[in-house]
């Protein structure tokens, strides 16, 4: 009787452990530092998007690094990233003509 119960309990515990590990790796996040200019830009975007009347924003710090801001209206933005995420690779070649800044302007001039 005990052996049958153990045969049912052990796979159930492993399944629970696997589900918890998957949840932790995809949901757990850590703070990503922001530059002061980035935080200010994000605050200006917040003000424009929701027509916020806040005049000041307060920096949110974690271990002496800016990780977000809080607006006077109560809105809080904290920059977080999943624990297992990688930094995205840049696939754009900076010298390629299809990404030329001059070509993207609405003028008749085309670069060589």
URVEN-V773131 format. One record per residue. N is the residue number from 1. SS is DSSP state (2 for helix, 1 for strand, 0 for the rest). PSI is psi as a letter, one per 40 degrees, with the letter a starting at -180 (none if undefined). NEAR is the number of other C-alpha atoms within 10 Angstrom. Layout:
n | ss | psi | near
N | SS | PSI | NEAR
N | SS | PSI | NEAR
//
This chain:
n | ss | psi | near
1 | 0 | d | 5
2 | 2 | d | 7
3 | 2 | d | 8
4 | 2 | d | 8
5 | 2 | d | 9
6 | 2 | d | 11
7 | 2 | d | 10
8 | 2 | d | 11
9 | 2 | d | 12
10 | 2 | d | 11
11 | 2 | d | 11
12 | 2 | d | 12
13 | 2 | d | 11
14 | 2 | d | 11
15 | 2 | d | 12
16 | 2 | d | 12
17 | 2 | d | 12
18 | 2 | d | 12
19 | 2 | d | 11
20 | 2 | d | 12
21 | 2 | d | 12
22 | 2 | d | 11
23 | 2 | d | 11
24 | 2 | d | 14
25 | 2 | d | 13
26 | 2 | d | 13
27 | 2 | d | 12
28 | 0 | h | 12
29 | 1 | i | 15
30 | 1 | i | 11
31 | 1 | i | 17
32 | 0 | h | 15
33 | 0 | i | 19
34 | 0 | i | 17
35 | 0 | i | 12
36 | 2 | d | 15
37 | 2 | d | 9
38 | 2 | d | 13
39 | 2 | d | 24
40 | 2 | d | 18
41 | 2 | d | 12
42 | 2 | d | 15
43 | 2 | d | 24
44 | 2 | d | 14
45 | 2 | d | 13
46 | 2 | d | 16
47 | 2 | d | 16
48 | 2 | d | 11
49 | 2 | d | 9
50 | 2 | e | 8
51 | 0 | f | 9
52 | 0 | i | 16
53 | 0 | e | 11
54 | 0 | h | 15
55 | 0 | e | 9
56 | 0 | i | 12
57 | 1 | i | 19
58 | 1 | h | 14
59 | 1 | i | 19
60 | 1 | h | 17
61 | 1 | i | 15
62 | 1 | h | 12
63 | 0 | f | 7
64 | 0 | f | 8
65 | 1 | i | 15
66 | 1 | h | 20
67 | 1 | e | 21
68 | 1 | a | 27
69 | 1 | i | 22
70 | 1 | h | 17
71 | 1 | i | 19
72 | 0 | d | 14
73 | 0 | e | 13
74 | 0 | e | 9
75 | 0 | h | 13
76 | 1 | h | 15
77 | 1 | h | 17
78 | 1 | h | 18
79 | 0 | h | 16
80 | 1 | i | 14
81 | 1 | i | 14
82 | 1 | i | 15
83 | 0 | d | 14
84 | 0 | e | 13
85 | 0 | i | 10
86 | 0 | i | 8
87 | 0 | h | 6
88 | 0 | i | 6
89 | 0 | i | 6
90 | 0 | h | 7
91 | 0 | e | 6
92 | 0 | h | 9
93 | 0 | h | 9
94 | 0 | d | 10
95 | 0 | e | 8
96 | 0 | i | 8
97 | 2 | d | 13
98 | 2 | e | 12
99 | 2 | f | 12
100 | 0 | h | 13
101 | 2 | d | 9
102 | 2 | d | 13
103 | 2 | d | 15
104 | 2 | e | 11
105 | 0 | i | 10
106 | 0 | g | 7
107 | 0 | i | 8
108 | 0 | e | 7
109 | 0 | h | 10
110 | 0 | h | 11
111 | 0 | i | 9
112 | 0 | none | 5
//
